[in-house]
Amino acid sequence: MATKLKAHYRCTACGALQNKWSGQCSDCMAWNTLEEEIQQPKTTHRHAGLIGGSPIQVLAEISPEDVPRKSSGLSELDRVLGGGIVPGSVTLIGGDPGIGKSTLLLQVVAKLNQDNCLYVSGEESAQQISMRAHRLDLPLDKLQLLTETCVETIIAQALKSKPGFLIIDSIQTLYTEQLQSAPGAVAQVRESAAQLVRLAKHYNISLFIVGHVTKEGTLAGPRVLEHMVDTVVYFEGDSGGRYRVLRAVKNRFGAVNELGIFVMTEQGLKPVNNPSAIFLSRHESPVSGSTVMVTREGSRPLLVEVQALVTESHASQPKRVTVGLEQNRLAMLLAVLQRHGGVVTYDQDVFINIVGGVRISETAADLPLILAALSSLRDKPLPHDLIAFGEIGLAGEIRPIPHGEERLKEAAKHGFKQAIIPQANAPRKKINDLNVIPVQRIQDLMSHDW
């Protein structure tokens, strides 16, 4: 019979150990810093660290073979994962409640119906999962379902059935018998995930773990949870809207910041083959304060509409509100516009919105943001076939951005005829019927009557 491991409490501030929990650390006097962790038994063998270890290898003797992948059946998910599911990989999926995490994974195991899949649910009953599967009309003849929250029981069942794919929904509901804290505690989440990761790596099981998120949108639980897994993806978007965005923030088998677009239907999540079409403007007539930019998410360019509303402020402190962009970046660009363009906005409220719920972190949005703000301030619409991208520096210069020609080709493919871009991004050859307008400084924008 296996010996039950004891638990102790470690201070996250000073690292001191205590046998019992208390509100204050007796060593550094910090409050609420004691966290439960398992006390590993000490071995009496002198060379215990050398027993059962991996042999030393020379890197030049290891063949760089391609990692085999299995298609999930959803093209956008395969794109985010780097080309498919890697055997033995561990993927952590986070997102707001009701965003579609369980629906997505249920569809994945339905697509992998020919393989041995085990779906472990600690939140929903078997009847609830069955109702969702029938509502989505999914073929789940071979899917094995387990409603359990004890990690030791889950591992024992997995060793019996030997699945190729294991789904855990969710990690915050699991607990290990080696700890006394409640499910969802920091120590429980960390130790439960560690045991499941060891299982996946040892038996070459593709493991998917669902994780809850906090109010700030980050994964709940210890930060080490993201370090233990191979891939971390986030579901973004409004749970009441149609579109969902799946973004990879960590991927050991592919590119990070890769983006997948889904639409929620009665039959579940469907991949969007042309995501640029859902973010473009659908105005019947040109409106002021709207322009289109070409952003790049992962390995593909996307056309996104940037909207600006500049209106007179009656408060002592004018508002600077952004949705999908960094607010500090807007304040900096307005200061550059005033200093080098002569456009004063200290008495104006400025609102910026990225259509479709997309978040843009790259500096290519600087130029279209300024154009949209000027269009709204002057109440003069920009041409409907105009796109823009470029970074603006503090000296008023317009800097180039990566993959400029690829962005221009994507814009030309969607029928745009004009492009305002940095001088250094001007293509050497003409791209279809696209009229490229290169600019070097912000004064060049003010000289044109858009």
C-alpha angles and dihedrals in degrees: 000000000000117000114244111241118236124234131222135177125249126198111235090206103052104005096240119155126228131180094219133038120249134167094247131044109240092212105048097014092231118152127236095359101119114108127183119243137165118266107224115220116250118241122222096207112110094218098030092132091063097052116099094358126141117267121250113260134193111239093221090059093056112093114229096228120174115258109251113237137197121213114239092209091245112094095204092052091049089052092052092047091051100258105331144322116317115216110248093018124134118218124189116203119195133180147129120293112278094015093120108265096134092041091053094049092045089054091049094054088046090056088048092050093132090062129071106264130177119198113197116193124188096169107044132046123242090254092055092051091047091052091052092048092051091045090054091043093232125169104236102158095131100033114119115213127200126180104200139128102191111097094208091054091047092051092047091052091046091053089054098047096033096208124198091213126035124190121196115194102206134356093199091064096054128093137183123224090226091074130055099209122105123267111276095035117132094251093046093051093047097047095041091052092046092055093048092048091052089051093050094048096045097048098031094243121162102232126198117190124191115213131190121233132223127237089270090058097250125123113275119239132036120344089231087073090074091048094054096056129070099225133027119192130177129208110221133184140069113306088217094051130081102240128072128192120208112198128185114217095172129024127163091187101044148006121313123231089035112157132216123188123207134176120214113231136164088268093053132258117349123193116245109228096192106035094170090069093064094052099047124100118269098189114145090215131020114278130195121251096034130109137155125237133187111232127179122227114185109312101345137062121239130198110226131178117233116203127195132186118192114182137161115278123221095186129089090241114043116222124251108191126171131181113194095005137076111268095213089056090058092052090051094049092049089053091051090048091054096044100044103020101040092231112138118208102161089109095044133087110228122201122183125190133181108212118235099027094277119152116219118199101166124095093236087093093069097086098045090045091056091046092051092048092050091047092053094044092051093037089229120132120231120232111282092228095054126111130179142185135166145116122257120211129208091255091059095256121138109228128203123251131209123274095018097157092049090054091051092052090052090051092048090050089059094050103261115153104188132048130184107202140153116282092243091056094056109127121239093224129042114261110220110289094331114135107211117206109194119201131188105186138021089251088068089064092052093051092061121080099221 
